[in-house]
Amino acid sequence: MKKRNLASAILASLLLLSACSPQSKDAAPAASGNSKTAEAVAAQKPEEVAGEISFWSWSPEDNVWQDLIKAFNAKYPKIKVNYVRTPSADYEKKIQVAIQGGEVPDVMAFQNGPMIKNYSPILEPLAPLAEKTLGKDWEKTFKATPMESSKKNDYKTIPTGVAVTPFLSYDVDMFNKVGAHPPKTYDELKQVVKKFEDAKLPGIIPRVGFAGGKSATVTDVFYTLVNQIAPGKLYEADAGKAKFTDPVFIQATNAFKQFYTDQLFQDGNLTTKYDPDLRDMYEQKKQLPMILVGAWIMNDVANKDGLKMGDRTFGLVPMPVISGGKTSVLINGDVPLGISKESKNKAAAWRFVEFMATGDYQTILSKALQFLPVKEGLSMDKANLKTDIEKQSVDVIVNSLTKDVGGIRFLDNASIEQAIFVNLQKVASGAATAEQAMAEVQKASDAVKR
């Protein structure tokens, strides 16, 4: 870690500054420093790059990390990486407290959306480094769509994987016990829940597991509902070209509310986070027959032995569609990595980021199945899956990525996204109607300077 001699209050305010803040006065020196860093990186052979760096993230899992660091050190034997892993539910708070206290990791992962924008002022531009080591056409190394968010943020971060969501993961044995089939539509989902209610399996909560306390999970479902009935409308509204009070958004909000009216989600879900809450209920405690989750669930499915999940079998289908809707998924470049401007070992830090985004880690990632590789030409590897139905789940993910993508998982405007989350929670709890909720979201949209 690198200690900084800035007061916490100054640092906190720095993180909230926009590009028009006084920091822009330092643009020229920063560019010069970055150019020197790029030249230094290009001049060194892999085996010559040396240094000790810190890396903070919620991913990869520990089992994947062991393979990753072994492969990395085979190529860069003089670079030591100190990895600090924190569950995703606690990660952003940990980073915020550490940075405000003057403790900045050399390399850090970011959750997409406002987190990257808030911390952008302290991050090293990565495009010059990528151009020096990967060539002028370096962007072609990656799948195009997942890189869109990074491009909008001037490549202060580069993703290491591609997330696809939401899906319904289900326990195959439990479904067989009650005679249920994986649902394709909302009405079929209601029937499945009814089967579990009637079966009264000991210790089983007859509901769909849902992390309603995590903003991204809530917006994942809502955005997907909008995309099921009116593809493209969501992003028009984010750009100010449509109103969130338009009928399609009221319809989608009412569809979200219906999950609660029909009692399809587990009790207390509005304070439930995915990791560790929902993940533990589903995988370890075996309390839920199914959950709404992203394709990253396949990492745990591939690591059932390591997680002591026994011989259970899990299936995966896209989130069921509402009446008149079409199957739709969201994607984003996931676990984007950034390098601190204050890192004393930027050459080593870049080589680590480059390895994560383009090196052997991408092959390791394809087998670990936590995300799809972001590197062009690589897909998910089924080698670590034990059953045919789990291998078919990979086909479901890849097929969805090919033909069912409704759009990017995160909006350009973080304030709108936050308003959507807050007001959907109010709708779910009965504190607001769909019309009231979307009126508040539209107020947030009207306040955005576009």
Secondary structure, DSSP 8 states (H G I E B T S, - for coil): -EE----HHHHHHHHT--TTSGGGGGHHHHHHHHHHHHHHHHHS-GGG--EEEEEEES-S-HHHHHHHHHHHHHH-TTEEEEEEE--HHHHHHHHHHHHHTTEE-SEEE--TTHHHHHHGGGB---HHHHHHHH-TTGGGGB-TGGGHHHHHTTTS-B-SEEEEE-EEEEEHHHHHHHT----SBHHHHHHHHHHHHHHT-TT---SEE--TTSHHHHHHHHHHHHHHHSTTHHHHHHTTSS-TTSHHHHHHHHHHHHHHHTT-B-TTGGG--IIIIIHIIIIIS---SEEEE-TTHHHHHHTTTTTT-TT--EEEEE--B-TT----EEEEEES-EEEBTT-S-HHHHHHHHHHHHHSHHHHHHHHH-SSEESBTT-----TT--SHHHHHHHHHHHHHHHH-EEEESS-S-HHHHHHHHHHHHHHHHTSS-HHHHHHHHHHHHHT---
